[in-house]
Amino acid sequence: MLGTIMLPIHVIIVPQYVLFSHLNLLNTFLPLVLPKFLATDAFFVFLMVQFIRGIPRELDEAARIDGAGHPRIFLRVILPLMVPALVTTAIFTFINTWNDFFGQLIYLTREENWTAPLALRTFLDAQTASNYGGMFAMSVISLLPLFLVFLFGQRWLLRGIATTGIK
């Protein structure tokens, strides 16, 4: 797991590109979303580990005394307590995926598949005057989904950040 933190994304993206090319998934959104669902970001793994370490052992022991097995302890005791950390991870992952310019540039080559960051790039032109009005309008429109995700997940996000470091 430490290796994924030490390796830059530029090293990891070449084997991922070859893999997605062999699977014929280029020019689709799956190469952008699939690695995120497989928990490839070590920061979020560490975030979840720290959150679980902060849960008192007495809760596990009390559930075991009540006759619960490992799956039931996890589903009935640990998982409900993990909701703020899971929502925090989901919000951060959504924001990171939405703003990932490099991955979108590599995997999406057809213009009709471009996402907002790639489409914003077309408004900047080095040889002629850039369309700043269109660029700013598209920037505001592209920020709306991020704002809505934060607005609806703000309560859980703040609770997850606040309780992750507490032991």
N, C-alpha and C positions, 0 to 999 in steps of 0.2 A: 504494500500500500504506500509506503514511503517513496517507492520508485515512481509512482504516478505523480507525486508532488515535485520530484526532482527533475523529471523529464518535461521539457517544454512542449507545448501543443504542436509545434512544427515537426517534432520528431514522431509524435504519435499519429499525426494526421496522414502521413504517407502510407503506413500499413492499413489504416482505416479506408483510405481512398482505394487502395488495391482491392480490399475486401468488398467494399460496396460496388466497385466496378465489376467484379466477378459475379456479384449477385444481381447485376443489372438494376441497381437502385439509384444511379446517378440521375440528376434532374428530377428527383422526387424529394419530398420533405423528410423521408425516413432517415437518411444519413444525419440529418440535423437533430432529430428527436430521439432516435433509437439509442445512441450512446448515453443520453441523459437518463433514460429509463433504466439503464443497466447500472446506474450508480457509479459512473466512471470518475466522478469528481471526488477526490479524497477529502476535500474540505468538509463536504456534507456528511461523509462517513464519520469523520472525527467529531462533527457537531452532534450527530446522533449518539455516538459512544459517550461523549461527555454528558449528554442529557440523561442517558440511561444510568450512568454512574451516579448521578445526583438523586436518583430515586432511592428512597430508604429500603434497606433489605428487609425491614420488619414487615413491609407490605407483602413481600413474597412469602415470608415465613407464616404470616397470618393466613394467607390463602392456602398454603400447604396444610396447615393445621385444620382448616375447614374442609380438606379433602380434595382440593384442586390439583390437577396434574400440571405438567409444564405447558401444554398448549392452552389450557384454560387460564392459567396464571397470566400467560402472555396476552391472550385475547381479552380477558375481563379486567385485568389489573394494570398491566404495563402499557398496552396499546392506548387505552383512553388517556393515560397520563402523557403519552407521547404526541398527542394531537397538535399542541402548539409547535413542537419541534418539527413535525412532519409538514405542517402548513408553512412554516418558515422556510424549510428546505424546498418545498414546491414553489413558493413565490420567488425565491432567489434563483432557482433553476429556470423558471419561466423568463425572468428578466435577463439572465445570462444567455439563454437560447435566443430570445428576441433580439438582443443586441450583438449577437455573434456575427460579426462581419466576415471574418476569415473563413469560417466553415461554410457560410453561404456562398462566398466567392469561389470556393473550391468545388463544391458539389452541385451548384445550380448554374448552368451555363446558358440556358435558354431564357430570354427576357421575360416570357410570360410566367415563369416560375419564380422570378426575383421577389425577395421580401423587401420590406420597407427600407432597411439600411442599404441594400444594393440599389434600389430604385432612387434613393436620395443621391447616390453617387452620380447618377446621370445628369443631375441638375448642375453639377460642377464641371465646367469646361475650361481647360487651360488655354485654348486657342482663341476663344471668343468670350463675349460677356456672359457671365453666369446668370441664370434665372433665379435670383435671390428670393423673389416673391413666391414663386412656386416651391422653392426649397423650404422656406419657412412655413408655408401652409402645409406641406407634406410632413414636415417635422412635427407640427402640432398634431396632425392626424395620426402619425405613427406613435405618438406618446399617449394617445387616449387609451389603448388597451393596457398599457403599463399602469397608468393612473387608476383605471377601474379595478385591476387586479389588486393594486395596493390598497385602494379604498375599501374594497370588500374584505380583504385579508388583513387589514391593519391591526385589528384587535389581536388576532392570533399571532401575527408577526411580532408585535411588541412583546406579547406574553412569552413567545418562544425564545426571543433574544434575551429577555430579562431572566428567564429561568434556566437557560442553558449553562451558565457559568456558576450557578449557585450549588453549593455542595452541602 
